[in-house]
Amino acid sequence: MLVRQGSHRNEKIDRGLAASLAAVAGALNASAFYAVGFFSANMTGNVSTLSDHLAVGQWLSALFYGGIVLAFVLGAAVSTLIVNEGRRRNVHAIYAYSILTEAFLLAILGCAELWLLTEWRVPVLILGLAFLMGLQNAVVTRISDARVRTTHVSGMATDLGIELGIAFDVLRGREPATETRHNLTKLRLHLYTIVAFLVGGVLGVVVYRAVGGYLLILAAVLLTVIALDAIWRAREILAARNKIVGKNADEEA
């Protein structure tokens, strides 16, 4: 899921990425809202709320919502810097290492939520999660050439509606039947993402009600497993390629 990039990815890989990471993002976003009443990944809602508070002169609240948006953007920027540096150094599993970074920071945030935070719990939790959601979304966007989004569903819902409209035109004979397979592929991907985000959100709230901030630790463990599996697969692919190159070199010699 976190090894092949762009055109080298297939439908199955994209669906797996969407289902796993969208579920994690949904769980974190919904549980944070349940716990403290703020969304960490819904930038549309946060920007709208920011404009509302600015309009009525609620400067302190506006500053907080502006901070959420800024944290999300910074997370995406940091992710891009990590990926760019990894690609310059030919780190084959750089996207997996980025998700591993997210898992590490999420574990720290979870520990702070459980044992350190009191007065500053709400801003640290929400700003921290916003940063991590920006980081994750940038990783997924880059590796899938923007076919997959995992931390919010506005774009996916729009794309789902577009593909449903195309499917309707195909059924009416207004679009070529050759578009059918491509259309179904996109429909499945967008539907998987939205359903995964929804199911993740439900499970996130249920688990948070049961174990509280340990949910963040559990999510960090899950992301770590996903990242380490991708790193292992990347090393296997690289080893296989080196073996083929070495074999070809021996034959030429």
C-alpha positions in Angstrom: 0.0 0.0 0.0 2.8 2.4 0.8 5.5 1.2 -1.7 4.3 1.7 -5.2 3.5 5.2 -6.4 1.3 6.8 -9.1 0.7 4.7 -12.2 2.4 1.7 -10.7 -0.4 1.3 -8.3 -3.5 -0.8 -9.0 -7.1 -0.7 -7.8 -6.6 -3.2 -5.1 -3.6 -1.3 -3.6 -5.5 2.0 -3.6 -8.6 0.4 -2.0 -6.4 -1.1 0.8 -4.8 2.2 1.4 -8.1 4.0 1.5 -9.8 1.5 3.8 -7.0 1.3 6.3 -5.9 4.9 6.7 -9.4 6.4 6.2 -10.6 4.2 9.1 -7.8 5.4 11.3 -8.5 9.0 10.4 -12.2 8.6 10.9 -11.6 7.1 14.4 -9.3 9.9 15.4 -11.5 12.7 14.0 -14.8 11.4 15.5 -13.3 10.5 18.9 -11.7 13.9 19.2 -15.0 15.6 18.5 -16.7 13.3 21.0 -14.0 14.1 23.6 -13.6 17.8 23.2 -16.0 19.1 20.6 -13.6 20.0 17.8 -12.8 18.4 14.5 -9.1 18.0 13.7 -9.3 17.2 10.0 -12.4 19.0 8.7 -10.8 22.1 7.2 -13.9 23.2 5.4 -15.8 23.4 8.7 -12.9 24.9 10.5 -12.3 27.7 8.0 -16.1 28.5 8.0 -16.1 28.7 11.8 -12.9 30.8 11.6 -14.7 33.3 9.3 -17.7 33.3 11.6 -15.7 34.2 14.6 -13.7 36.8 12.8 -16.9 38.4 11.6 -18.3 38.8 15.1 -15.0 39.8 16.6 -14.4 36.7 18.7 -10.7 37.0 18.3 -9.5 34.3 20.7 -11.7 31.6 19.3 -10.7 32.7 15.8 -7.1 32.4 16.7 -7.7 28.8 17.8 -9.5 27.8 14.6 -6.9 29.5 12.5 -4.3 27.4 14.5 -6.1 24.2 13.5 -6.0 25.1 9.8 -2.3 26.2 10.1 -1.4 23.0 11.9 -3.0 20.9 9.2 -1.1 22.8 6.5 2.1 22.5 8.4 1.6 18.8 8.7 1.2 18.5 4.9 4.3 20.7 4.4 6.4 18.6 6.8 5.2 15.4 5.0 6.2 16.8 1.7 9.7 17.7 2.9 10.2 14.2 4.3 9.0 12.6 1.1 11.0 14.9 -1.1 14.2 14.3 0.9 13.6 10.5 0.8 13.1 10.5 -2.9 16.3 12.5 -3.4 18.1 9.9 -1.4 16.3 7.0 -3.2 14.7 5.7 0.0 12.3 3.2 -1.6 9.9 3.1 1.4 9.9 6.8 2.2 6.0 6.9 2.3 6.0 4.1 4.8 8.6 6.0 6.9 6.3 9.0 6.8 3.4 7.0 8.2 5.8 5.6 10.8 6.7 9.1 11.8 2.9 9.8 12.1 2.6 6.8 14.3 5.5 7.9 16.6 4.1 11.4 17.0 0.6 10.0 17.6 2.0 7.8 20.4 3.6 10.8 22.0 0.3 12.7 21.7 -1.5 9.8 23.2 0.9 9.7 26.2 0.4 13.4 26.7 -3.3 13.0 26.6 -3.2 10.2 29.2 -0.7 11.4 31.7 0.5 15.0 31.1 -2.2 17.3 29.8 -4.6 19.1 32.1 -5.3 22.7 31.3 -3.9 22.6 27.8 -5.5 19.3 26.9 -7.9 20.6 24.3 -5.6 22.8 22.2 -2.7 20.3 22.3 -4.9 17.4 21.3 -6.7 19.1 18.5 -3.7 21.0 17.1 -1.6 17.8 17.4 -4.2 15.7 15.6 -4.7 18.4 12.9 -0.9 18.4 12.2 -0.9 14.5 12.0 -4.0 14.5 9.7 -2.3 17.0 7.4 0.8 14.8 7.3 -1.2 11.6 6.6 -3.3 13.2 3.9 -0.3 14.6 2.1 1.4 11.2 2.1 -1.7 9.5 0.7 -2.2 12.3 -1.9 1.4 12.1 -3.1 1.6 8.3 -3.4 -1.7 7.9 -5.1 -1.4 10.9 -7.5 -4.4 12.4 -5.6 -6.7 9.5 -6.3 -7.1 8.8 -2.6 -7.9 11.0 0.3 -8.2 9.6 3.8 -8.7 12.4 6.4 -11.9 13.9 5.1 -14.7 12.9 2.8 -15.9 16.1 1.1 -13.7 15.5 -2.0 -14.5 11.8 -2.1 -18.3 12.4 -1.8 -18.0 14.9 -4.7 -16.1 12.4 -6.8 -18.6 9.6 -5.9 -21.4 11.8 -7.1 -19.5 12.6 -10.4 -18.9 8.9 -11.0 -22.5 8.0 -10.3 -23.6 10.6 -12.9 -21.1 9.2 -15.4 -22.4 5.6 -14.7 -26.0 6.8 -15.3 -25.0 8.3 -18.7 -23.2 5.1 -19.6 -26.3 3.1 -18.8 -28.3 5.5 -21.0 -25.8 5.1 -23.8 -24.8 8.8 -23.6 -21.2 7.8 -22.7 -19.0 5.1 -24.4 -19.2 1.7 -22.7 -15.4 1.7 -22.6 -15.7 4.0 -19.7 -17.5 1.4 -17.6 -14.5 -0.3 -16.1 -12.7 2.9 -15.2 -16.0 4.3 -13.8 -16.6 1.2 -11.6 -13.0 1.4 -10.3 -13.4 4.9 -9.2 -16.8 4.2 -7.7 -15.5 1.4 -5.6 -12.5 3.4 -4.4 -14.6 6.4 -3.3 -17.2 4.2 -1.7 -14.5 2.3 0.2 -13.0 5.5 1.5 -16.3 7.0 2.7 -17.5 3.7 4.3 -14.1 3.2 6.0 -14.1 6.7 7.4 -17.6 6.2 8.7 -17.0 2.8 10.2 -13.7 4.1 11.7 -15.5 7.0 13.3 -18.1 4.7 14.9 -15.5 2.4 16.2 -13.3 5.3 17.3 -16.0 6.7 19.5 -16.9 3.3 20.9 -13.3 2.5 21.8 -12.7 6.0 23.2 -15.7 5.6 25.5 -14.2 2.3 26.7 -10.5 3.2 27.1 -10.2 7.0 26.7 -6.9 8.3 25.4 -5.5 4.8 24.9 -7.3 5.0 21.6 -4.5 7.2 20.3 -1.9 4.6 21.4 -3.9 1.8 19.7 -4.1 3.9 16.5 -0.4 4.5 16.7 0.2 0.8 17.0 -2.0 0.1 13.9 -0.2 2.7 11.8 3.2 1.2 12.9 2.1 -2.2 11.8 1.0 -0.8 8.4 4.2 1.1 8.0 6.5 -1.7 9.0 4.8 -4.1 6.7 5.3 -1.7 3.8 9.0 -1.2 4.8 9.5 -5.0 4.8 7.8 -5.3 1.4 9.9 -2.5 0.0 13.1 -4.2 1.1 12.0 -7.5 -0.5 11.3 -5.7 -3.8 14.6 -3.9 -3.7 16.5 -7.2 -2.9 14.7 -8.9 -5.8 15.7 -6.1 -8.1 19.3 -6.2 -7.0 19.4 -10.0 -7.5 18.1 -9.6 -11.1 20.6 -6.8 -11.8 23.4 -8.9 -10.3 22.3 -11.9 -12.4 22.2 -9.9 -15.6 25.7 -8.5 -14.8 27.1 -11.9 -14.3 25.6 -13.1 -17.6 27.0 -10.2 -19.5 30.4 -10.8 -18.0 
